[in-house]
Amino acid sequence: TQYSFKEVFGTLVAQKKLFDVVAKPLVEDLIHGKNGLLFTYGVTGSGKTHTMTGSPGDGGLLPRCLDMIFNSIGPFQAKRFVFKLDDKNGVDVQCEVDALLERQKRDAMPVPKTPSAKRQIDPEFADMINVQDHCKVEEVDEDNVYSVFVSYIEIYNNYIYDLLEEAPFEPIKPKWNSCNTPVRNGDFIPPQSKILREDQNHNMYVTGCTEVEVKSTEEAFEVFWRGQKKRRIANTQLNRESSRSHSVFIIKLAQAPLDADGDNVLQEKEQITLSQLSLVDLAGSERTNRTKAEGNRLREAGNINQSLMTLRTCIEVLRENQMYGTNKMVPYRDSKLTHLFKNYFDGEGKVRMIVCVNPKAEDYEESLQVMRFAEMTQEVEVARPVDRPLCGLTPGRRFRNQAFREELSRKLEMRGGPINGETEEQSVSEMFLQNFPPLPSCELLDVNDDQMLPKLIEVLEKRHKLRQMLSEEFAKNVLAFKTMLQEFDSSVASKENSTQGKLYEKDKTIAGQKVELERLEKKIKTLEYKIEILEKTATIYEEDKRNLQQELESKSQKLQRQASDKRRLEARLQGMVAETTMKWEKECERRVAAKQLEMQNKLWVKDEKLKQLKAIVTEPKNEKPERPSRERDREKPVQRSVSPPAVPNAPPVRLRHRRSRSAGERWVDHKPPSNLPTETVMQPHVPHAITVAAASEKALAKCDKYMLTHQELASDGEIETKLIKGDVFKTRGGGQAVQFTEIETLKQESPTGRKRRSSPSNPDPPEDAADSEWTDVETRCSVAVEMRAGSALGPGYQHHAQPK
């Protein structure tokens, strides 16, 4: 079995080569404002997760994509919170002041902060992101600012979960274990599944999903690794760490142009471009008879295979609509996987698929199914162009502004001014010291100077008094603050006492609810047992119903086949009857015609014998002409009629030959042996001709003309003779060739004159009537003989005399 693909990689292919061919064009499209989707597809244990994440020392596609993105946009990144994602799959832009305030507010919050690039990298994945290629996109718009946001979700049992969600422990909510029953002292709360929504541009997104802004490859991969630890994996007989869910790592790139000065981001939402690259690690398809899965593993395998089957169905419908021009509805909503990426299949971005194949013999049949599906997906092309907004500003604004600032700093440095144009913020201690009186100059130029020291002492005394006043005021404020704290403590203590009382009451309520909960749990278990019995009964009934329906369908199909066979047999018999009837009708007609022809010939022969006998009887006695035999009649075509000539003493008729119009040359007279003698008075004759029965090169070499005598039966039943003439010339090879030039047609017809009168009824005619019984040649030639096949008399005779 052979399958064709655009690229085929061996087992020893490097991650870099795979990235350059498959993922690098998607990263270039991402930076240029286009969406992209990358799948890894294959059976379980074929290396999909390894292809996506890589191994220590050799990073996979995901870290290489991140590294290429930050290598390309590194010097053009915006500060944190300049771009802000909303809850409707959109992005807003903030000014520098709002972004600074939000950064300060986030830093003051006790929640976990965004990963920082200055922190030490986790050694668990440090080797995976240590990519030394420094690959980057060449054509990057330098007048734009960029921000990268990442999110990580998984699709488990056709439910979407956020792998980056920080689920805090809430003691009031009940805790649940893997069997969906509450536990007593557990600390696990299952994450809430997310729902899909459609934004104003008809793009699908996961609502409430955590999206983290990152500034480096290390930050982004640390976020990915944090979510990777939460991904559901399990040990099966085919894979020790089998992925039990589809994971989707989404990279969003927001970019907006700078203003005309090249300093700040353009505050127009219409100018923001948000592109997305989705890296999907699909769970492997597996057969339960090989994995021996049961329980939760069996349920997971069923959901995985169902989602992959829905993906295959969507691709097949898209291919059918594209090839045959149909408009079938694509079942995107049958699975969360296809529903999430509906826009990509509709042409919103470029889609790439990496098919991972395990060369094990046990995976042969499943690998064939995978490759057959992957080959079919190559025929689907749904890409369409993406329009980018035009800002209309002059390119090169950023570098012109930087050059202006560098020149301004250089000139200020030359003049002795500050290097940086911005004033540094003053500390609180500096502001406090500025409230004191300034110290005078303490430089003593003379030993006998008595004015400087008194002035200095006076200033110091003033500063000391001011300090005492501030100290007293500070002590008063401290005392007042202590009083306020004591009052606050007393109010807090009273509130704590009331809260403790309320908590005690709540504990009692909770204890009663726990007892009620245990009772309800027992009742639920009983009901679940009953439901399970009913489900089994319903399953048995449904199985019986399906079997009966299948049996009914098979019997109905059998009856339909029998009815169709019966109709075909009837039609066949009718055709055979009609064909046999027509055949026998034609055979009867042929036999009747042959019998009629035979009887006509017999009658004609008897008529001829009677006429000959009559002629013998009626001849004068002095002249008794002999009637030639039938063989002599055939040999001598001159004596056509058996009747005596009109004048008894007339000389015999000489044969007249029709001279050919081309009698001056040397001819080859080709007369096939199948020709019949016509025995007519006018015969074609060519003098000095070589008569042959079959054309030969020797005869053609001696002559320069060629004539073929051909006979055929005309439509009126007469013999028609054609003389086909041609010129003989030599060929280059030394042979002879004939080029036909004309055709002469000789046709024999019955004369239209009156017939010979029949003999009178009386046996003794008068003597003067002997001359009147014979008329002209036309009358005597009114009887013709034609040779026909199928007669009892050899070639056959047919009487053509015209009746009176």
Summary of the structure (lengths in Angstrom):
residues: 804
radius of gyration: 58.4
end to end distance: 87.2
largest distance: 210.5
contacts: 2017
relative contact order: 0.07
helix: 42%
strand: 17%
